[in-house]
């Protein structure tokens, strides 16, 4: 049985003291641990400080992006090796906001995935369709293209160090989430496609999160779907009580 994984994507929010208090409240609320994997992903400037808060606890640290080089003249960028150095275990790659606003292509996402895995990070790979895609019945075609491109030359062994987050773009930050059935259908498609790319066993073991306006009042119904293995939480991760309620919804 796949272990549920709830990760909080803080995006470009919080200040240092707010982030420390938020992380501390999550650590305290989670206690000694549960059968749910939990991670928080603060903005880059606060990673080192949050790392100290979650160190030795059951809360893991993740980053929101990386650049696919170890070092070099890449002003403003952050390498996977740097993320490992400050204590990150995870990195989010391919989030729709990166694809939309910063024009991250599938090829660029794939390069980031390979670089992050090489550095020893676990990857949360984001995919998802726009509202126009869904209205045009192109959801599966879009997910197929994103999976095929982003997972190029990824082996079954490497996939074991990855999580895929299905995030319909039309549900991110809008207050509108996919219905449980819509989420299940998309997750089942992702698992079938990954099986074709990396093998049945790897696909069966793969954790697939749902993201997009996940809140305490809808988390349980989403997480109860057979192929929904967790959540990548945006706005609700900025309030410890809301985030912990979503974590509790994933407890079996």
Secondary structure, 3 states (H helix, E strand, C coil): CCCCEEEEECCCCCCHHHHHHHHHHHHHHHCCCCCCEEEEECCHHHHHHHHHHHCCCCEEEEECCCECCCCCCCCCCCEHHHHHHCCCCEEEECCHHHHHHCCCCHHHHHHHHHHHHHHCCEEEEEECCCHHHHHCCCHHHHHHHHHHHHCCCCCHHHHCCEEEEEECHHHCCCCCCCCHHHHHHHHHHHHHHHHHHHCHHHHHHCEEEEECCCCHHHHHHHHCCCCCCEEEECHHHHCHHHHHHHHHHCCC
